[in-house]
């Protein structure tokens, strides 16, 4: 799920994995080129999790996914939700 700011210059990507199986390298289509920074991982140790999943920052790849021209490869921990915010603010969708 994507949530945009008022001017659609930035977005938050919310990805949940409700299965008991980790999903490494899950390809997720995104509307912005550039860097995306993780702002939440419910599998973090602060939430008594195992600290699995993608941490820190990701950079888009020019690979189509979900009808978008660029995507992120996200490591999804089992039974968790992760959130990323776009850092570059360049909307590439019409």
HTML snippet that shows the backbone in 3Dmol.js (N, CA, C, O; Angstrom):
<script src="https://3Dmol.org/build/3Dmol-min.js"></script>
<div id="view" style="width:600px;height:400px;position:relative"></div>
<script>
const pdb = `
ATOM      1  N   UNK A   1       0.844  -1.160   0.000  1.00  0.00           N
ATOM      2  CA  UNK A   1       0.000   0.000   0.000  1.00  0.00           C
ATOM      3  C   UNK A   1       0.897   1.234   0.000  1.00  0.00           C
ATOM      4  O   UNK A   1       1.915   1.269   0.691  1.00  0.00           O
ATOM      5  N   UNK A   2       0.523   2.226  -0.764  1.00  0.00           N
ATOM      6  CA  UNK A   2       1.242   3.500  -0.808  1.00  0.00           C
ATOM      7  C   UNK A   2       0.367   4.607  -0.240  1.00  0.00           C
ATOM      8  O   UNK A   2      -0.836   4.653  -0.494  1.00  0.00           O
ATOM      9  N   UNK A   3       0.969   5.477   0.512  1.00  0.00           N
ATOM     10  CA  UNK A   3       0.299   6.678   1.013  1.00  0.00           C
ATOM     11  C   UNK A   3       1.164   7.861   0.641  1.00  0.00           C
ATOM     12  O   UNK A   3       2.350   7.903   0.966  1.00  0.00           O
ATOM     13  N   UNK A   4       0.552   8.845  -0.057  1.00  0.00           N
ATOM     14  CA  UNK A   4       1.271  10.016  -0.564  1.00  0.00           C
ATOM     15  C   UNK A   4       1.075  11.218   0.352  1.00  0.00           C
ATOM     16  O   UNK A   4       0.104  11.298   1.104  1.00  0.00           O
ATOM     17  N   UNK A   5       2.036  12.163   0.268  1.00  0.00           N
ATOM     18  CA  UNK A   5       1.827  13.449   0.928  1.00  0.00           C
ATOM     19  C   UNK A   5       0.868  14.274   0.067  1.00  0.00           C
ATOM     20  O   UNK A   5       0.475  13.838  -1.016  1.00  0.00           O
ATOM     21  N   UNK A   6       0.503  15.430   0.530  1.00  0.00           N
ATOM     22  CA  UNK A   6      -0.497  16.259  -0.137  1.00  0.00           C
ATOM     23  C   UNK A   6      -0.128  16.591  -1.579  1.00  0.00           C
ATOM     24  O   UNK A   6      -0.995  16.595  -2.453  1.00  0.00           O
ATOM     25  N   UNK A   7       1.152  16.872  -1.838  1.00  0.00           N
ATOM     26  CA  UNK A   7       1.605  17.257  -3.172  1.00  0.00           C
ATOM     27  C   UNK A   7       2.070  16.070  -4.017  1.00  0.00           C
ATOM     28  O   UNK A   7       2.551  16.260  -5.134  1.00  0.00           O
ATOM     29  N   UNK A   8       1.934  14.871  -3.506  1.00  0.00           N
ATOM     30  CA  UNK A   8       2.364  13.639  -4.177  1.00  0.00           C
ATOM     31  C   UNK A   8       3.844  13.690  -4.555  1.00  0.00           C
ATOM     32  O   UNK A   8       4.248  13.158  -5.589  1.00  0.00           O
ATOM     33  N   UNK A   9       4.642  14.331  -3.714  1.00  0.00           N
ATOM     34  CA  UNK A   9       6.082  14.410  -3.929  1.00  0.00           C
ATOM     35  C   UNK A   9       6.838  13.383  -3.101  1.00  0.00           C
ATOM     36  O   UNK A   9       8.033  13.174  -3.306  1.00  0.00           O
ATOM     37  N   UNK A  10       6.152  12.749  -2.175  1.00  0.00           N
ATOM     38  CA  UNK A  10       6.754  11.744  -1.325  1.00  0.00           C
ATOM     39  C   UNK A  10       5.693  10.694  -1.016  1.00  0.00           C
ATOM     40  O   UNK A  10       4.494  10.959  -1.098  1.00  0.00           O
ATOM     41  N   UNK A  11       6.153   9.512  -0.662  1.00  0.00           N
ATOM     42  CA  UNK A  11       5.211   8.440  -0.358  1.00  0.00           C
ATOM     43  C   UNK A  11       5.787   7.535   0.717  1.00  0.00           C
ATOM     44  O   UNK A  11       7.000   7.448   0.903  1.00  0.00           O
ATOM     45  N   UNK A  12       4.888   6.870   1.412  1.00  0.00           N
ATOM     46  CA  UNK A  12       5.257   5.823   2.360  1.00  0.00           C
ATOM     47  C   UNK A  12       4.735   4.512   1.791  1.00  0.00           C
ATOM     48  O   UNK A  12       3.559   4.395   1.446  1.00  0.00           O
ATOM     49  N   UNK A  13       5.618   3.532   1.698  1.00  0.00           N
ATOM     50  CA  UNK A  13       5.271   2.197   1.237  1.00  0.00           C
ATOM     51  C   UNK A  13       5.072   1.312   2.458  1.00  0.00           C
ATOM     52  O   UNK A  13       5.963   1.207   3.302  1.00  0.00           O
ATOM     53  N   UNK A  14       3.922   0.683   2.556  1.00  0.00           N
ATOM     54  CA  UNK A  14       3.607  -0.212   3.669  1.00  0.00           C
ATOM     55  C   UNK A  14       3.446  -1.615   3.088  1.00  0.00           C
ATOM     56  O   UNK A  14       2.617  -1.840   2.206  1.00  0.00           O
ATOM     57  N   UNK A  15       4.248  -2.557   3.593  1.00  0.00           N
ATOM     58  CA  UNK A  15       4.205  -3.934   3.107  1.00  0.00           C
ATOM     59  C   UNK A  15       4.061  -4.864   4.300  1.00  0.00           C
ATOM     60  O   UNK A  15       4.863  -4.823   5.233  1.00  0.00           O
ATOM     61  N   UNK A  16       3.028  -5.708   4.261  1.00  0.00           N
ATOM     62  CA  UNK A  16       2.807  -6.675   5.329  1.00  0.00           C
ATOM     63  C   UNK A  16       2.926  -8.087   4.789  1.00  0.00           C
ATOM     64  O   UNK A  16       2.502  -8.377   3.670  1.00  0.00           O
ATOM     65  N   UNK A  17       3.502  -8.952   5.589  1.00  0.00           N
ATOM     66  CA  UNK A  17       3.597 -10.373   5.281  1.00  0.00           C
ATOM     67  C   UNK A  17       2.847 -11.106   6.394  1.00  0.00           C
ATOM     68  O   UNK A  17       3.356 -11.242   7.506  1.00  0.00           O
ATOM     69  N   UNK A  18       1.650 -11.572   6.094  1.00  0.00           N
ATOM     70  CA  UNK A  18       0.824 -12.235   7.089  1.00  0.00           C
ATOM     71  C   UNK A  18       0.993 -13.747   7.067  1.00  0.00           C
ATOM     72  O   UNK A  18       0.172 -14.478   7.620  1.00  0.00           O
ATOM     73  N   UNK A  19       2.067 -14.218   6.422  1.00  0.00           N
ATOM     74  CA  UNK A  19       2.318 -15.655   6.375  1.00  0.00           C
ATOM     75  C   UNK A  19       3.442 -16.022   7.340  1.00  0.00           C
ATOM     76  O   UNK A  19       4.231 -15.156   7.719  1.00  0.00           O
ATOM     77  N   UNK A  20       3.532 -17.293   7.745  1.00  0.00           N
ATOM     78  CA  UNK A  20       4.617 -17.719   8.641  1.00  0.00           C
ATOM     79  C   UNK A  20       5.892 -18.072   7.872  1.00  0.00           C
ATOM     80  O   UNK A  20       6.711 -18.853   8.357  1.00  0.00           O
ATOM     81  N   UNK A  21       6.066 -17.501   6.674  1.00  0.00           N
ATOM     82  CA  UNK A  21       7.228 -17.757   5.830  1.00  0.00           C
ATOM     83  C   UNK A  21       7.858 -16.424   5.433  1.00  0.00           C
ATOM     84  O   UNK A  21       7.170 -15.546   4.913  1.00  0.00           O
ATOM     85  N   UNK A  22       9.168 -16.267   5.675  1.00  0.00           N
ATOM     86  CA  UNK A  22       9.876 -15.053   5.243  1.00  0.00           C
ATOM     87  C   UNK A  22       9.905 -15.004   3.721  1.00  0.00           C
ATOM     88  O   UNK A  22       9.936 -16.046   3.066  1.00  0.00           O
ATOM     89  N   UNK A  23       9.896 -13.804   3.157  1.00  0.00           N
ATOM     90  CA  UNK A  23       9.892 -13.610   1.700  1.00  0.00           C
ATOM     91  C   UNK A  23      11.102 -12.748   1.301  1.00  0.00           C
ATOM     92  O   UNK A  23      10.975 -11.530   1.175  1.00  0.00           O
ATOM     93  N   UNK A  24      12.267 -13.370   1.102  1.00  0.00           N
ATOM     94  CA  UNK A  24      13.450 -12.589   0.710  1.00  0.00           C
ATOM     95  C   UNK A  24      13.343 -12.112  -0.740  1.00  0.00           C
ATOM     96  O   UNK A  24      12.864 -12.838  -1.612  1.00  0.00           O
ATOM     97  N   UNK A  25      13.795 -10.887  -0.980  1.00  0.00           N
ATOM     98  CA  UNK A  25      13.844 -10.337  -2.335  1.00  0.00           C
ATOM     99  C   UNK A  25      12.500 -10.127  -2.996  1.00  0.00           C
ATOM    100  O   UNK A  25      12.405 -10.174  -4.223  1.00  0.00           O
ATOM    101  N   UNK A  26      11.465  -9.899  -2.219  1.00  0.00           N
ATOM    102  CA  UNK A  26      10.128  -9.670  -2.765  1.00  0.00           C
ATOM    103  C   UNK A  26      10.133  -8.369  -3.573  1.00  0.00           C
ATOM    104  O   UNK A  26      10.477  -7.313  -3.042  1.00  0.00           O
ATOM    105  N   UNK A  27       9.759  -8.440  -4.833  1.00  0.00           N
ATOM    106  CA  UNK A  27       9.801  -7.291  -5.734  1.00  0.00           C
ATOM    107  C   UNK A  27       8.507  -6.496  -5.585  1.00  0.00           C
ATOM    108  O   UNK A  27       7.422  -7.040  -5.793  1.00  0.00           O
ATOM    109  N   UNK A  28       8.611  -5.198  -5.222  1.00  0.00           N
ATOM    110  CA  UNK A  28       7.472  -4.313  -5.000  1.00  0.00           C
ATOM    111  C   UNK A  28       7.606  -3.096  -5.915  1.00  0.00           C
ATOM    112  O   UNK A  28       8.611  -2.388  -5.853  1.00  0.00           O
ATOM    113  N   UNK A  29       6.608  -2.844  -6.761  1.00  0.00           N
ATOM    114  CA  UNK A  29       6.624  -1.678  -7.636  1.00  0.00           C
ATOM    115  C   UNK A  29       6.444  -0.391  -6.850  1.00  0.00           C
ATOM    116  O   UNK A  29       5.621  -0.324  -5.937  1.00  0.00           O
ATOM    117  N   UNK A  30       7.218   0.633  -7.205  1.00  0.00           N
ATOM    118  CA  UNK A  30       7.154   1.927  -6.520  1.00  0.00           C
ATOM    119  C   UNK A  30       7.054   3.068  -7.534  1.00  0.00           C
ATOM    120  O   UNK A  30       7.510   2.921  -8.668  1.00  0.00           O
ATOM    121  N   UNK A  31       6.463   4.206  -7.144  1.00  0.00           N
ATOM    122  CA  UNK A  31       6.277   5.318  -8.066  1.00  0.00           C
ATOM    123  C   UNK A  31       7.453   6.292  -8.155  1.00  0.00           C
ATOM    124  O   UNK A  31       7.466   7.163  -9.024  1.00  0.00           O
ATOM    125  N   UNK A  32       8.442   6.154  -7.265  1.00  0.00           N
ATOM    126  CA  UNK A  32       9.546   7.108  -7.222  1.00  0.00           C
ATOM    127  C   UNK A  32      10.872   6.424  -7.491  1.00  0.00           C
ATOM    128  O   UNK A  32      11.119   5.322  -7.001  1.00  0.00           O
ATOM    129  N   UNK A  33      11.732   7.081  -8.274  1.00  0.00           N
ATOM    130  CA  UNK A  33      13.119   6.650  -8.424  1.00  0.00           C
ATOM    131  C   UNK A  33      13.864   7.029  -7.154  1.00  0.00           C
ATOM    132  O   UNK A  33      13.386   7.848  -6.370  1.00  0.00           O
ATOM    133  N   UNK A  34      15.013   6.445  -6.955  1.00  0.00           N
ATOM    134  CA  UNK A  34      15.894   6.879  -5.880  1.00  0.00           C
ATOM    135  C   UNK A  34      15.853   6.000  -4.649  1.00  0.00           C
ATOM    136  O   UNK A  34      15.550   4.808  -4.705  1.00  0.00           O
ATOM    137  N   UNK A  35      16.171   6.639  -3.532  1.00  0.00           N
ATOM    138  CA  UNK A  35      16.327   5.919  -2.265  1.00  0.00           C
ATOM    139  C   UNK A  35      15.027   5.868  -1.476  1.00  0.00           C
ATOM    140  O   UNK A  35      14.210   6.789  -1.513  1.00  0.00           O
ATOM    141  N   UNK A  36      14.865   4.767  -0.767  1.00  0.00           N
ATOM    142  CA  UNK A  36      13.749   4.579   0.149  1.00  0.00           C
ATOM    143  C   UNK A  36      14.349   4.160   1.487  1.00  0.00           C
ATOM    144  O   UNK A  36      15.200   3.272   1.531  1.00  0.00           O
ATOM    145  N   UNK A  37      13.915   4.790   2.579  1.00  0.00           N
ATOM    146  CA  UNK A  37      14.463   4.523   3.910  1.00  0.00           C
ATOM    147  C   UNK A  37      13.429   3.793   4.763  1.00  0.00           C
ATOM    148  O   UNK A  37      12.268   4.196   4.833  1.00  0.00           O
ATOM    149  N   UNK A  38      13.863   2.724   5.403  1.00  0.00           N
ATOM    150  CA  UNK A  38      12.952   1.990   6.279  1.00  0.00           C
ATOM    151  C   UNK A  38      12.649   2.818   7.518  1.00  0.00           C
ATOM    152  O   UNK A  38      13.560   3.327   8.171  1.00  0.00           O
ATOM    153  N   UNK A  39      11.370   2.952   7.840  1.00  0.00           N
ATOM    154  CA  UNK A  39      10.964   3.708   9.027  1.00  0.00           C
ATOM    155  C   UNK A  39      10.270   2.826  10.060  1.00  0.00           C
ATOM    156  O   UNK A  39      10.056   3.253  11.194  1.00  0.00           O
ATOM    157  N   UNK A  40       9.916   1.594   9.675  1.00  0.00           N
ATOM    158  CA  UNK A  40       9.309   0.668  10.629  1.00  0.00           C
ATOM    159  C   UNK A  40       9.551  -0.757  10.171  1.00  0.00           C
ATOM    160  O   UNK A  40       9.434  -1.077   8.988  1.00  0.00           O
ATOM    161  N   UNK A  41       9.892  -1.607  11.130  1.00  0.00           N
ATOM    162  CA  UNK A  41       9.958  -3.049  10.923  1.00  0.00           C
ATOM    163  C   UNK A  41       9.416  -3.665  12.199  1.00  0.00           C
ATOM    164  O   UNK A  41      10.062  -3.598  13.244  1.00  0.00           O
ATOM    165  N   UNK A  42       8.234  -4.263  12.125  1.00  0.00           N
ATOM    166  CA  UNK A  42       7.632  -4.812  13.345  1.00  0.00           C
ATOM    167  C   UNK A  42       8.346  -6.069  13.818  1.00  0.00           C
ATOM    168  O   UNK A  42       7.997  -6.616  14.864  1.00  0.00           O
ATOM    169  N   UNK A  43       9.349  -6.544  13.062  1.00  0.00           N
ATOM    170  CA  UNK A  43      10.174  -7.665  13.516  1.00  0.00           C
ATOM    171  C   UNK A  43      11.457  -7.169  14.194  1.00  0.00           C
ATOM    172  O   UNK A  43      12.359  -7.964  14.458  1.00  0.00           O
ATOM    173  N   UNK A  44      11.546  -5.888  14.472  1.00  0.00           N
ATOM    174  CA  UNK A  44      12.723  -5.326  15.142  1.00  0.00           C
ATOM    175  C   UNK A  44      12.790  -5.817  16.586  1.00  0.00           C
ATOM    176  O   UNK A  44      11.776  -6.177  17.185  1.00  0.00           O
ATOM    177  N   UNK A  45      13.998  -5.823  17.127  1.00  0.00           N
ATOM    178  CA  UNK A  45      14.182  -6.299  18.503  1.00  0.00           C
ATOM    179  C   UNK A  45      13.431  -5.439  19.514  1.00  0.00           C
ATOM    180  O   UNK A  45      13.041  -5.939  20.569  1.00  0.00           O
ATOM    181  N   UNK A  46      13.222  -4.173  19.222  1.00  0.00           N
ATOM    182  CA  UNK A  46      12.477  -3.304  20.135  1.00  0.00           C
ATOM    183  C   UNK A  46      11.042  -3.807  20.323  1.00  0.00           C
ATOM    184  O   UNK A  46      10.405  -3.509  21.333  1.00  0.00           O
ATOM    185  N   UNK A  47      10.536  -4.571  19.350  1.00  0.00           N
ATOM    186  CA  UNK A  47       9.198  -5.164  19.441  1.00  0.00           C
ATOM    187  C   UNK A  47       9.286  -6.658  19.764  1.00  0.00           C
ATOM    188  O   UNK A  47       8.339  -7.407  19.524  1.00  0.00           O
ATOM    189  N   UNK A  48      10.439  -7.090  20.315  1.00  0.00           N
ATOM    190  CA  UNK A  48      10.702  -8.495  20.641  1.00  0.00           C
ATOM    191  C   UNK A  48      10.740  -9.382  19.408  1.00  0.00           C
ATOM    192  O   UNK A  48      10.409 -10.565  19.485  1.00  0.00           O
ATOM    193  N   UNK A  49      11.136  -8.828  18.279  1.00  0.00           N
ATOM    194  CA  UNK A  49      11.255  -9.592  17.044  1.00  0.00           C
ATOM    195  C   UNK A  49      12.667 -10.097  16.839  1.00  0.00           C
ATOM    196  O   UNK A  49      13.537  -9.913  17.691  1.00  0.00           O
ATOM    197  N   UNK A  50      12.884 -10.729  15.714  1.00  0.00           N
ATOM    198  CA  UNK A  50      14.180 -11.319  15.399  1.00  0.00           C
ATOM    199  C   UNK A  50      15.082 -10.453  14.551  1.00  0.00           C
ATOM    200  O   UNK A  50      16.168 -10.882  14.161  1.00  0.00           O
ATOM    201  N   UNK A  51      14.647  -9.229  14.259  1.00  0.00           N
ATOM    202  CA  UNK A  51      15.428  -8.259  13.463  1.00  0.00           C
ATOM    203  C   UNK A  51      15.681  -8.765  12.038  1.00  0.00           C
ATOM    204  O   UNK A  51      16.706  -8.447  11.435  1.00  0.00           O
ATOM    205  N   UNK A  52      14.748  -9.548  11.509  1.00  0.00           N
ATOM    206  CA  UNK A  52      14.861 -10.028  10.126  1.00  0.00           C
ATOM    207  C   UNK A  52      14.326  -8.970   9.170  1.00  0.00           C
ATOM    208  O   UNK A  52      13.633  -8.039   9.580  1.00  0.00           O
ATOM    209  N   UNK A  53      14.653  -9.123   7.909  1.00  0.00           N
ATOM    210  CA  UNK A  53      14.126  -8.222   6.886  1.00  0.00           C
ATOM    211  C   UNK A  53      15.136  -7.214   6.424  1.00  0.00           C
ATOM    212  O   UNK A  53      16.279  -7.192   6.880  1.00  0.00           O
ATOM    213  N   UNK A  54      14.695  -6.374   5.506  1.00  0.00           N
ATOM    214  CA  UNK A  54      15.527  -5.327   4.934  1.00  0.00           C
ATOM    215  C   UNK A  54      15.651  -4.194   5.926  1.00  0.00           C
ATOM    216  O   UNK A  54      14.644  -3.729   6.461  1.00  0.00           O
ATOM    217  N   UNK A  55      16.848  -3.745   6.179  1.00  0.00           N
ATOM    218  CA  UNK A  55      17.050  -2.621   7.081  1.00  0.00           C
ATOM    219  C   UNK A  55      17.663  -1.453   6.355  1.00  0.00           C
ATOM    220  O   UNK A  55      18.158  -1.600   5.237  1.00  0.00           O
ATOM    221  N   UNK A  56      17.634  -0.296   6.977  1.00  0.00           N
ATOM    222  CA  UNK A  56      18.305   0.863   6.406  1.00  0.00           C
ATOM    223  C   UNK A  56      17.655   1.426   5.168  1.00  0.00           C
ATOM    224  O   UNK A  56      16.469   1.757   5.168  1.00  0.00           O
ATOM    225  N   UNK A  57      18.448   1.534   4.097  1.00  0.00           N
ATOM    226  CA  UNK A  57      17.979   2.170   2.864  1.00  0.00           C
ATOM    227  C   UNK A  57      18.017   1.204   1.696  1.00  0.00           C
ATOM    228  O   UNK A  57      18.829   0.280   1.648  1.00  0.00           O
ATOM    229  N   UNK A  58      17.118   1.441   0.761  1.00  0.00           N
ATOM    230  CA  UNK A  58      17.067   0.694  -0.491  1.00  0.00           C
ATOM    231  C   UNK A  58      17.149   1.675  -1.646  1.00  0.00           C
ATOM    232  O   UNK A  58      16.800   2.846  -1.497  1.00  0.00           O
ATOM    233  N   UNK A  59      17.605   1.208  -2.784  1.00  0.00           N
ATOM    234  CA  UNK A  59      17.596   2.009  -4.012  1.00  0.00           C
ATOM    235  C   UNK A  59      16.743   1.271  -5.021  1.00  0.00           C
ATOM    236  O   UNK A  59      16.794   0.045  -5.120  1.00  0.00           O
ATOM    237  N   UNK A  60      15.949   2.037  -5.778  1.00  0.00           N
ATOM    238  CA  UNK A  60      15.076   1.424  -6.777  1.00  0.00           C
ATOM    239  C   UNK A  60      15.898   0.713  -7.849  1.00  0.00           C
ATOM    240  O   UNK A  60      17.074   1.012  -8.055  1.00  0.00           O
ATOM    241  N   UNK A  61      15.265  -0.212  -8.511  1.00  0.00           N
ATOM    242  CA  UNK A  61      15.837  -0.874  -9.685  1.00  0.00           C
ATOM    243  C   UNK A  61      14.906  -0.593 -10.862  1.00  0.00           C
ATOM    244  O   UNK A  61      13.695  -0.464 -10.687  1.00  0.00           O
ATOM    245  N   UNK A  62      15.471  -0.499 -12.043  1.00  0.00           N
ATOM    246  CA  UNK A  62      14.658  -0.244 -13.239  1.00  0.00           C
ATOM    247  C   UNK A  62      14.031  -1.553 -13.721  1.00  0.00           C
ATOM    248  O   UNK A  62      14.224  -1.962 -14.865  1.00  0.00           O
ATOM    249  N   UNK A  63      13.287  -2.195 -12.840  1.00  0.00           N
ATOM    250  CA  UNK A  63      12.568  -3.433 -13.151  1.00  0.00           C
ATOM    251  C   UNK A  63      11.099  -3.212 -12.860  1.00  0.00           C
ATOM    252  O   UNK A  63      10.725  -2.748 -11.783  1.00  0.00           O
ATOM    253  N   UNK A  64      10.273  -3.547 -13.833  1.00  0.00           N
ATOM    254  CA  UNK A  64       8.832  -3.368 -13.665  1.00  0.00           C
ATOM    255  C   UNK A  64       8.268  -4.336 -12.631  1.00  0.00           C
ATOM    256  O   UNK A  64       8.695  -5.485 -12.514  1.00  0.00           O
ATOM    257  N   UNK A  65       7.288  -3.821 -11.883  1.00  0.00           N
ATOM    258  CA  UNK A  65       6.537  -4.651 -10.934  1.00  0.00           C
ATOM    259  C   UNK A  65       5.251  -3.921 -10.596  1.00  0.00           C
ATOM    260  O   UNK A  65       5.256  -2.707 -10.393  1.00  0.00           O
ATOM    261  N   UNK A  66       4.171  -4.643 -10.535  1.00  0.00           N
ATOM    262  CA  UNK A  66       2.870  -4.100 -10.149  1.00  0.00           C
ATOM    263  C   UNK A  66       2.461  -2.902 -11.000  1.00  0.00           C
ATOM    264  O   UNK A  66       1.857  -1.959 -10.489  1.00  0.00           O
ATOM    265  N   UNK A  67       2.783  -2.930 -12.291  1.00  0.00           N
ATOM    266  CA  UNK A  67       2.391  -1.863 -13.193  1.00  0.00           C
ATOM    267  C   UNK A  67       3.206  -0.596 -13.074  1.00  0.00           C
ATOM    268  O   UNK A  67       2.805   0.440 -13.604  1.00  0.00           O
ATOM    269  N   UNK A  68       4.325  -0.647 -12.404  1.00  0.00           N
ATOM    270  CA  UNK A  68       5.194   0.523 -12.245  1.00  0.00           C
ATOM    271  C   UNK A  68       6.538   0.232 -12.908  1.00  0.00           C
ATOM    272  O   UNK A  68       6.970  -0.918 -12.977  1.00  0.00           O
ATOM    273  N   UNK A  69       7.184   1.268 -13.386  1.00  0.00           N
ATOM    274  CA  UNK A  69       8.425   1.101 -14.133  1.00  0.00           C
ATOM    275  C   UNK A  69       9.644   0.823 -13.294  1.00  0.00           C
ATOM    276  O   UNK A  69      10.682   0.452 -13.842  1.00  0.00           O
ATOM    277  N   UNK A  70       9.567   0.986 -11.993  1.00  0.00           N
ATOM    278  CA  UNK A  70      10.687   0.734 -11.109  1.00  0.00           C
ATOM    279  C   UNK A  70      10.184  -0.008  -9.871  1.00  0.00           C
ATOM    280  O   UNK A  70       8.992   0.004  -9.566  1.00  0.00           O
ATOM    281  N   UNK A  71      11.112  -0.653  -9.168  1.00  0.00           N
ATOM    282  CA  UNK A  71      10.699  -1.460  -8.021  1.00  0.00           C
ATOM    283  C   UNK A  71      11.817  -1.560  -6.999  1.00  0.00           C
ATOM    284  O   UNK A  71      12.960  -1.182  -7.258  1.00  0.00           O
ATOM    285  N   UNK A  72      11.462  -2.074  -5.838  1.00  0.00           N
ATOM    286  CA  UNK A  72      12.396  -2.360  -4.760  1.00  0.00           C
ATOM    287  C   UNK A  72      12.390  -3.859  -4.507  1.00  0.00           C
ATOM    288  O   UNK A  72      11.358  -4.513  -4.664  1.00  0.00           O
ATOM    289  N   UNK A  73      13.536  -4.406  -4.117  1.00  0.00           N
ATOM    290  CA  UNK A  73      13.621  -5.796  -3.675  1.00  0.00           C
ATOM    291  C   UNK A  73      13.658  -5.762  -2.148  1.00  0.00           C
ATOM    292  O   UNK A  73      14.664  -5.374  -1.553  1.00  0.00           O
ATOM    293  N   UNK A  74      12.566  -6.166  -1.526  1.00  0.00           N
ATOM    294  CA  UNK A  74      12.404  -6.059  -0.079  1.00  0.00           C
ATOM    295  C   UNK A  74      12.444  -7.447   0.542  1.00  0.00           C
ATOM    296  O   UNK A  74      11.766  -8.362   0.072  1.00  0.00           O
ATOM    297  N   UNK A  75      13.241  -7.605   1.602  1.00  0.00           N
ATOM    298  CA  UNK A  75      13.244  -8.845   2.372  1.00  0.00           C
ATOM    299  C   UNK A  75      12.176  -8.717   3.448  1.00  0.00           C
ATOM    300  O   UNK A  75      12.317  -7.933   4.386  1.00  0.00           O
ATOM    301  N   UNK A  76      11.107  -9.494   3.304  1.00  0.00           N
ATOM    302  CA  UNK A  76       9.981  -9.405   4.230  1.00  0.00           C
ATOM    303  C   UNK A  76      10.091 -10.461   5.319  1.00  0.00           C
ATOM    304  O   UNK A  76      10.118 -11.655   5.022  1.00  0.00           O
ATOM    305  N   UNK A  77      10.156 -10.036   6.574  1.00  0.00           N
ATOM    306  CA  UNK A  77      10.155 -11.015   7.656  1.00  0.00           C
ATOM    307  C   UNK A  77       8.789 -11.686   7.766  1.00  0.00           C
ATOM    308  O   UNK A  77       7.780 -11.138   7.323  1.00  0.00           O
ATOM    309  N   UNK A  78       8.768 -12.856   8.352  1.00  0.00           N
ATOM    310  CA  UNK A  78       7.490 -13.544   8.523  1.00  0.00           C
ATOM    311  C   UNK A  78       6.623 -12.813   9.541  1.00  0.00           C
ATOM    312  O   UNK A  78       7.128 -12.269  10.523  1.00  0.00           O
ATOM    313  N   UNK A  79       5.332 -12.807   9.303  1.00  0.00           N
ATOM    314  CA  UNK A  79       4.346 -12.226  10.218  1.00  0.00           C
ATOM    315  C   UNK A  79       4.729 -10.820  10.680  1.00  0.00           C
ATOM    316  O   UNK A  79       4.720 -10.533  11.877  1.00  0.00           O
ATOM    317  N   UNK A  80       5.061  -9.955   9.739  1.00  0.00           N
ATOM    318  CA  UNK A  80       5.533  -8.612  10.090  1.00  0.00           C
ATOM    319  C   UNK A  80       5.076  -7.584   9.061  1.00  0.00           C
ATOM    320  O   UNK A  80       4.628  -7.924   7.966  1.00  0.00           O
ATOM    321  N   UNK A  81       5.202  -6.322   9.447  1.00  0.00           N
ATOM    322  CA  UNK A  81       4.932  -5.187   8.566  1.00  0.00           C
ATOM    323  C   UNK A  81       6.169  -4.311   8.521  1.00  0.00           C
ATOM    324  O   UNK A  81       6.798  -4.053   9.547  1.00  0.00           O
ATOM    325  N   UNK A  82       6.513  -3.854   7.322  1.00  0.00           N
ATOM    326  CA  UNK A  82       7.620  -2.925   7.152  1.00  0.00           C
ATOM    327  C   UNK A  82       7.109  -1.683   6.441  1.00  0.00           C
ATOM    328  O   UNK A  82       6.161  -1.752   5.659  1.00  0.00           O
ATOM    329  N   UNK A  83       7.739  -0.549   6.714  1.00  0.00           N
ATOM    330  CA  UNK A  83       7.366   0.707   6.078  1.00  0.00           C
ATOM    331  C   UNK A  83       8.628   1.405   5.594  1.00  0.00           C
ATOM    332  O   UNK A  83       9.647   1.431   6.285  1.00  0.00           O
ATOM    333  N   UNK A  84       8.540   1.974   4.384  1.00  0.00           N
ATOM    334  CA  UNK A  84       9.642   2.723   3.784  1.00  0.00           C
ATOM    335  C   UNK A  84       9.115   4.068   3.306  1.00  0.00           C
ATOM    336  O   UNK A  84       7.981   4.168   2.838  1.00  0.00           O
ATOM    337  N   UNK A  85       9.947   5.109   3.426  1.00  0.00           N
ATOM    338  CA  UNK A  85       9.579   6.430   2.927  1.00  0.00           C
ATOM    339  C   UNK A  85      10.529   6.819   1.804  1.00  0.00           C
ATOM    340  O   UNK A  85      11.734   6.583   1.888  1.00  0.00           O
ATOM    341  N   UNK A  86       9.977   7.416   0.753  1.00  0.00           N
ATOM    342  CA  UNK A  86      10.817   7.862  -0.371  1.00  0.00           C
ATOM    343  C   UNK A  86      11.617   9.072   0.079  1.00  0.00           C
ATOM    344  O   UNK A  86      11.086   9.969   0.734  1.00  0.00           O
ATOM    345  N   UNK A  87      12.889   9.095  -0.275  1.00  0.00           N
ATOM    346  CA  UNK A  87      13.759  10.187   0.161  1.00  0.00           C
ATOM    347  C   UNK A  87      14.048  11.203  -0.927  1.00  0.00           C
ATOM    348  O   UNK A  87      14.430  12.333  -0.621  1.00  0.00           O
ATOM    349  N   UNK A  88      13.877  10.835  -2.183  1.00  0.00           N
ATOM    350  CA  UNK A  88      14.281  11.728  -3.265  1.00  0.00           C
ATOM    351  C   UNK A  88      13.155  12.608  -3.797  1.00  0.00           C
ATOM    352  O   UNK A  88      13.428  13.622  -4.439  1.00  0.00           O
ATOM    353  N   UNK A  89      11.903  12.250  -3.551  1.00  0.00           N
ATOM    354  CA  UNK A  89      10.788  13.104  -3.924  1.00  0.00           C
ATOM    355  C   UNK A  89      10.623  13.378  -5.395  1.00  0.00           C
ATOM    356  O   UNK A  89      10.267  14.491  -5.782  1.00  0.00           O
ATOM    357  N   UNK A  90      10.874  12.382  -6.226  1.00  0.00           N
ATOM    358  CA  UNK A  90      10.718  12.557  -7.669  1.00  0.00           C
ATOM    359  C   UNK A  90       9.682  11.577  -8.164  1.00  0.00           C
ATOM    360  O   UNK A  90      10.006  10.425  -8.450  1.00  0.00           O
ATOM    361  N   UNK A  91       8.478  12.003  -8.268  1.00  0.00           N
ATOM    362  CA  UNK A  91       7.407  11.129  -8.740  1.00  0.00           C
ATOM    363  C   UNK A  91       7.610  10.832 -10.208  1.00  0.00           C
ATOM    364  O   UNK A  91       7.719  11.754 -11.016  1.00  0.00           O
ATOM    365  N   UNK A  92       7.663   9.552 -10.571  1.00  0.00           N
ATOM    366  CA  UNK A  92       7.892   9.157 -11.958  1.00  0.00           C
ATOM    367  C   UNK A  92       6.627   8.672 -12.642  1.00  0.00           C
ATOM    368  O   UNK A  92       6.690   8.203 -13.778  1.00  0.00           O
ATOM    369  N   UNK A  93       5.483   8.770 -11.983  1.00  0.00           N
ATOM    370  CA  UNK A  93       4.230   8.356 -12.592  1.00  0.00           C
ATOM    371  C   UNK A  93       3.559   9.555 -13.239  1.00  0.00           C
ATOM    372  O   UNK A  93       3.772  10.692 -12.817  1.00  0.00           O
ATOM    373  N   UNK A  94       2.738   9.303 -14.274  1.00  0.00           N
ATOM    374  CA  UNK A  94       2.020  10.417 -14.912  1.00  0.00           C
ATOM    375  C   UNK A  94       0.994  11.031 -13.971  1.00  0.00           C
ATOM    376  O   UNK A  94       0.302  11.977 -14.346  1.00  0.00           O
TER     377      UNK A  94
END
`;
const viewer = $3Dmol.createViewer("view");
viewer.addModel(pdb, "pdb");
viewer.setStyle({}, {cartoon: {color: "spectrum"}});
viewer.zoomTo();
viewer.render();
</script>
